Amino acid sequence: MLSEQLEVWARQYEARGEIMALQKLLAKRFGAIPADILDKIASASKEQVDSWLDQVLDANSFGDLFGSTTH
């Protein structure tokens, strides 16, 4: 049981690290991240965050990554 919980925590920690990396790259590339995009990132699956990380350096705008946004 403890080993299962440790695995869950490790996956959560890894996912949080990927979210933080994505946010850092987005802020560095495009400036302030709009709230609607932060919400989208927070509710995304690990697979979706991985996909955005793969695309962030090729994107020209938030819209390229996230589709229509309010900004």
RADA-V397051 format. One record per run of one state. SS is the DSSP state (H for helix, E for strand, C for the rest). FROM is the first residue (numbers start at 1). TO is the last residue. If there is no record, write none. Layout:
# RADA-V397051
<<SS FROM TO> <SS FROM TO>>
This chain:
# RADA-V397051
<<C 1 1> <H 2 30> <C 31 34> <H 35 42> <C 43 45> <H 46 55> <C 56 61> <H 62 66> <C 67 71>>
